[in-house]
């Protein structure tokens, strides 16, 4: 389950109810966090150098069903370059910087990742629900 960010909530409300254009991003990217990024994006720190020096990874999503959408392919960060604790993810509209669109906690709580561990979300593991 993921939470929509303040940015995305405002963009969608303005688009639907105020006829203010919102263009969907060409791609979306997943980042890993050591705490909850929060709806306004001011929360936990994004973990990049310890997991993968290349940072966020592109994600693809299948068609929604019943208000739920999930990633349609693995989001693979490769093997960790260092040790880190990861508890949350964020979905962004850019590979770096950009706007937080949604965020959520990792099932099972904080995960300790050691150098060399594979880090990935298998297809269907990232779930976003509009309810």
N, C-alpha and C positions, 0 to 999 in steps of 0.2 A: 504494500500500500504506500502510496506517495501523497504528499501534500502539495497543492498548488502554491506557488510563490505569490507574494503580493503583486509583483510585476505582472504575472500571467493572469491573475484574477482581474486586475484593473483593465488589462488589454482586452480580455474576452468580454467583460461587462460593457466597456466602451464600444467595442465592435458590434455586439448584438443589440444593445439598447440605445446607443447614441450615434450609430452609423459612422463610427470612427474606424478608419481602415486599420486592420492588423494583418500583416503579412507573416505567414508562418516561416520559420527559418528553413534554409536549404538543407540543413542537417542538425541533429541534436547530439550532444556529447555528454558522457557520464564522467563525473569526478567522484573521488572518494574523500571522506571526511573523518576526522577524529572526534567529532561531536555533531550535534544537530545544526545544520546550516541555518535553520529557522526560516519562516516565510519571507522575512525581509533580507535574507542573505547575510546577516551579520553574525551568525553563530559560529560553530566549529571551524577549525582550520582545514583547508583542503590539503590532502596528503598527496604530494606529487613525486618529489625526488626519491623518497624511500620506496615507492611502489614501482614507478616506471618513469624514467627521465622525460619521456615524451608527454606525460600528463594525461589529460582527458582522452577518452576513447569514443569514437563515433558509435551511435546505436541506431538500429532500425526497429520499427514497431509494426506489428500486423494490424489488421482492421479491428476496430473496437467491437465488443460484444457485451451487451447488458451494462454499458457504462464503464467497462474495463478494457484496458489495452495493455499488452505485454510485449517485451522485446522479442523479435522474430528470429534473431540470430545471437550467437554468443557475443558478449562484450568482453574481450580478452585483453587484460593489461600486461600479459606476459609474466615472467618470473620477477619477483620483488628484488629490487636493487639494494634493499636495506631492510631493517626491522621497523615495523610501524604497528600501531593499533588503529583499526578502522571500525567505525560504528554506524556510519551513515553514507548515503550517496546523494548526489545532486545531479540534476539534468539541466544542461545549459544550451543556449542557442549559439554558442561559439566554442571553438577549441581552446581558447584562453580568453580571460576576461568575459565579456558578454553578460547576458542576463540569466539568472537562475529561473528556471521554469517550474521545477518540481523537486521535491526532496523526500527522503524517507529513511527509515532505520533498516539496518541489515538484520535479517532474521537470525535470531539466536544471540543478539546483542553484540557487543564489541568483540572483534576478531583480532587476535595477535598474529601478525604476519611476519615471518622470518625471511631473511635473505634466501633467495632461491625458490620460495614457495610460489606456486602458480596462483594468479589472482584473476578471477573472471566471474562474470554472471552468465550462467548458461541460458539459452533461449527459454523464455517463459519465466525467468526469475525476477525480472523487474516489472512490477505491476503498478499501474496508475489507474486510479478509480475516481470517477466523477460521481459524487453522490450528494 
